């Protein structure tokens, strides 16, 4: 433990090859009850229920401890010895972790377990090649599916349900089921939803109107709404999500955010899901500023459609692997709801305005969100526990998104003047 009780991972890369091999053997022995700590720089150790095992001593391990596993000091352990080690200590291992370790052993064509593969497994940092090896090995194992396990309590059933709702591979579902701790909770989607509801209620009280708030003459005076005459105020490209056209608009967005966004955040984390959501929001307002230049924008549909379209696309692309119940019916319901909301937005856009000559809010933000969802969003959802920076497709879509943002920024600076467009007056 470090100062103030803070735990830090040890610098495993400084270990010798002998030490690495010994670490593999020892960690398997203690798996399920060991944790790695770095008390201070240069003092690495393994803290177990039975005491402290110093990693610094691993460079010269006792022969009685080390020789049975790696007599040649190669830094590798044969798969045969690895499997026998797992079998002899199977009672101490979590069954799902044991299954992943057996899959790792079964995937090695050269008959050896390398140090880096084992570290990747223990640290949750799985490369694509390592992930494929695990999947290939897992296909040859006869194991019980997570869905068939009995005796789970309510929280375990909820975690299992989320795993089957979002992940297409059984090995990933088990990995998530074992590693999820609800710390931190899915705070991003819940916080955004609560803020949207709070702003809507405040607006409803101040305007005295909750249904079709957008038709109130004072609606656009709010400083959060994106308005083409005020597009230089950069915060409006993001804050418009806290303003909704009415309770019918807010209701669907909130339901989709909670039913789709929260499970996705539980699996992929607030950083990744927040990135997709915010990227969809910004793309939505920028798309309106380019394609529907005279219209304002309100609502969180850009972010919501980014998440939902990414999730639906991920289900379609992994149709055979997704085991969520009634997936065809639920996809149809989701598409119907999205289509109805989009139709409502199109109707409202061309409905006679309550504050001419400014039209009602645009529907183009929905399309911007979908574009983000089927590009950036799909890459995020398809790479559970994988480093996005290692995915070439990720960088291609990031580059495309960056080009679009830069184009939209220059468009907003120069196009309105060059086109001599007549904009509605500021609210």
N, C-alpha and C positions, 0 to 999 in steps of 0.2 A: 504494500500500500504506500502511496506517496503522501505528500503533505496534505493534511486536511482530509485523508481517507480517500483520495481520488485514485481510481484504478486506471492504469495505462498498459497497453499491450507491449510485450518485450520486443527487442530488436532481434528477431529470429534470424535475420539474414547474416548476422555476425557469427553464427555458430559454424563450427567446422563440419565437414561432411560426416565425420564420425558422430558428432553431437547431434546432427540432424537425424541420422538413422536411429539413434538412441531415443531421440524425442518422439519419433513416430511410434516406436514400440511402447514407450512409457505412456504417451497420451492415449493410445488405444486401451492400455490397461486401466487408466483412470478416467476414461471417457464417461460422461454423464455425472461425474463428481469432481472434475478438475476445472480450474480457471487459471488463465495466464495473467501474470501481473509483472509490472516493472517497478520495484520500490523506489529506485532512483537510477539515474544514468549509470550504466555499467554494472548494475546488480539485478540481473534477470532471475526469475524464479517461477516455479509452479507451486501454487497454493492449493492444497488438497484438504480433504476432511481428515487425513491422517498426518498432516504436517506439511513442512516446506521442503520442496526439492529444488536445489539451486541449479539453474541452467548453466551457470558459469563452470560447474564441475563436469559438464557433459563432454568437454573436449578430451577428458581422460576418464571415461566411465569405468567402474569396476568390471573386471572380466566376467565375474559371475552373473552380472546383470546384462551385459551387452553381447557377449559371445554367442548366446543361443540364437540371436536375431540377425546379426550381421558380422559373422566371423572374419570376413575379408575387409572390414572397414571401408565399404564402398559407398555408403550413404544411401543404399537401397535395401529393401526387404523383399524377398521372394513372395509371390502371391500365395504359394502354398503355406509358408510360415505365417503370413498375414491372416489367412483364413483360419488356420488352426488356432492362432492367437485370439481371433474373434470368437471362435466356437468355445474355447476354454473359459472365456470371460463374458459369454453371452448374457448371463443373468444380471450383470452389472450395466448392460447397455440398454439405452432406449431402443425399442424394436425398430423404429423408423431410421434412427441413426445407424443401427446395425445393418439394415437393408441397404442404405446408401454406401456404407463401407464395403459390403459384399459386392455391390454393383461396381464399385471402383476396382476391386480385385478382379472381378470377372471380365473387366474391359481391357486389361493389360495384355496385349498380344505377346510382349517380350517376357512375360512372367515376372515382372518386377514392379514394385510400388515406389515411385519417386517421391522425394521430399516435397517438392513444390506442389505436386498434386494433392498431397495430404494437407499441406498448409492451406491451400485454396479451399479444401473441403472444410477445415476447421474454422476458417475465417470468413466463410460465406462469400469469398471473392472468387467466383467461378468463371473462368474464361470460356469462350465458345467451344474450343477443342476439348477442354476438360468436361464441360457439360455434355457434349456429344458422347464422350467416353462413358460417362455415368449412364446416359440414356441407353446406349448400346448394351452395356452390362446389365442394366435393369430389365431389358426385354427378355433376357435369358433366365431371370430369376422367377420362381413361382412364389408370389407373395400375395397376401390378402390386401385388397383395396381398402383405402381409408374409409370408404363409405360403408364397408361391411363390419367395421368395429362396433362393438357393443359396450354398454356401460358408461357412456360419456355423460358428463354433467352438462348443464345448460350452456355454459360459456364454451366448453369444448365443441358442442354441437354447432354453436354459432360460428366459431372459427372454421370448423369443417365446412359449413354451408358457404361461407365467404370464399374458401379455397375452391370449391366446386363451381361457384358462380364466376370466378375470374381467371382461373388457371387451367390450361388445356392439358397439362402433363401430370400424370399421377406422382411422379417423383418430385415435381415442384410443389404439388399440393401437400405431400407429406413433409417436405422440407419446411414449407410455410407453417403447417400445423404445429410442428415441433418447435419452431423458432419464434413464433409470434407471442409477444408478452403484453400487448396493449400499452406499451410505454415507449414513445408517447402515443396517446389516443389519436383518432382521426380529427384533429383540431381544426385543420384548415377549412374543410368543407362545412363543418358545423359553425365555425366562426363567421364565415362569409354568409351563410344562410341566415343566421341570427341578425347580422347587420342589415341584410336586405329586408327582413321582416320589420326590424325596428324603424328603418328609414321610411318604409311604406306606411306603417301605422302613424308615424309623425306627420307625414305628408297628408294622409287621409284626414287626420284631425284638423290640420291647418287649412286644408282646402274644403273640408266638409264633404268629401266625396271619396268613395272607395272603389266603386265600379267605374271603369273607363275614366280613371283620373286624368288621363292624357287629354281628354276633351275640355278640361277646365281652362279658362282663359289665362290663369296665372301659373299653369303647370310648368311652362318652359322657363320661367323666371328663376328656377332653382339653379344654383351654381354647380350642381353635379351633372346636369344634362349636357351631352355633347350637342353643340349648335354650330352650324357652318360659319356663322359670322364671328364666333368666338373660338375658332379652331386653334388660334395661337396659344390659348390657355391649355397647356399640354395635359394637365391632370384630367381634363374632361374625357380624354380617350380611354380612361380606365374607370373613373368614378361613375360613369353613366350606368354601371351595373346595379347601383343602389336605387335607381329610379325605375319603376315599372308602370306600364300603361294602365294597369288596374289589377284588382284581386284575381281576375281570371288569368292574367299574364304571370303574376307572381306565383300563383298556386302551382301551375304546371312546372315552372322552373324549380321551385323548392322541392317538389316531389321527385323530380329527376335527379337533382343534386344529392338528395339524401339516399335514394334507392340505388343510384349508380355511382355517384361520386364518393360516398363514404366507404363502401366495400372496396373500391379501387384504391382509395387512400390507405385503407388498412393493409392492403397487400403491397402496394408500390411505394408508399410513404408520401408525406406531405410535400416534399421537395419536387418529386417528379409529377405528381398529380397537380400541384399548384402551378408548376411550369406549363403544363398543357392547358390548364384553365385560363391562366393569365395570357398566354400566347393567343388563345382563341378570342379572348375579350379584346385585346389590342388589334388583332387582325380584323375583327368585326367592325370596329369603329373606323379603322383605316380603309377597309373595303367600302364603307359607306361614303367616306370622304372622296373616294376615287370614282365610284360607280353611281352614286346617288347624291350628287354634290350639294343639292339644296335642302336636303332633309336632315333633321336632328336624329339622335339615337338614344334609346333608353332600354333598360332591361339586361339581364345577365345571359341572354340566349346565346351569345357568342361563345362564352365559356362552357355553358351547359351542352350545347351542340357539339363542341369539340370533344368533351368527355364521352358523351353518348355515342357519337359516330365512331370514335376510336374503339369503344367497347364492342359495338355491333360488328364493326369490321374485323376485330380480333376473333369474335365468335365465328364469323363466316369463314375466315381464313384457317381456323382450327376446328372445323365443324365436327369431325369425328372424335377429337379429343375432348371437347367441351361436354361435361356430363351434367350440366344444370338441367333441372326438370322442365319439361314443356318449353324447350328453348325456341322451337319454331313459333308456337303460339305467343310467347312473350316477346319475341322479336317483332311479330306482326303487330302486337299491341303497342310496343314502343314506337314503331314506325308510324302507326296511325295517330298516336298522340303528337308526335313531332310534326306530322303533316298538318294536323288540325291547328296546331300552334302557328306553323308557318303560314297557313291559309288565313288565319286571323290577322297576322301581321301584314300580309299583302292587302287584305280587305281594308284594314285600318289606314294603310299608307295612301290609298286612293279614295278614301272616304272624304267628303267635304270637310275641310279643316275648320277647327274651332278658333283658330288664330291666323286667318289669312293675312298676307300671302304665304306664310310659312306652312308647309304641308305637315301632316302627322309623321311620327317617327318612321324610319326606314326599316325594311325587312332584310336588307342585304347583310346585316351583321350575322344573321343565322348562317348564311352561305360561307362567310369568312370563318366561322367556327367549324363548320363541317370540313372545310379545306385543311384546317390545322389538325383536326381529329384523324383524318385518313392519311396524314403524312407523319408529322411529329408524334401524334398520339399513338398510332399503331406501333411505331418503333419502340416507344416507351413500354407499352403493354406486352409486346412480344418478347421483351428482354428482362424478365423477372430475375433479380439478383445479378444481372450482368452489367458491366461497366459500359455505359452508353458511348463514352469516348472511344471505345474499341470497335464500334460498329460504323462501317463506312456509310451505310444508308442514313445513319443519324446525322453525319456531317453533311451529306448531300441535302437533306431536308432543312437542316439549320442554315446552310448557305442559301437555299431557295427562300426561306423565311426572311433572312437578313436582306436579300436583294429586294424582296417585296416591300419591307419596311422602309428601306432607303428610297425606293421608287415613290412610295406613298408620301414620304416626307418632302421630297423635291416637288412632287405633284401639288401638294398643299401650299408650297411656297410660291411656285411659279404659274401653275396651270390656271388658277382662278383668275389671275390678272390677264394672262395671254388669251384666254377664251372669252374675256370680257363678259363673264357670267354675272347675271343679276341675282344676287342673293337676297333672301328675306331679311328684313331689318332685325337687329338684335332684340331679344325679348325685354 
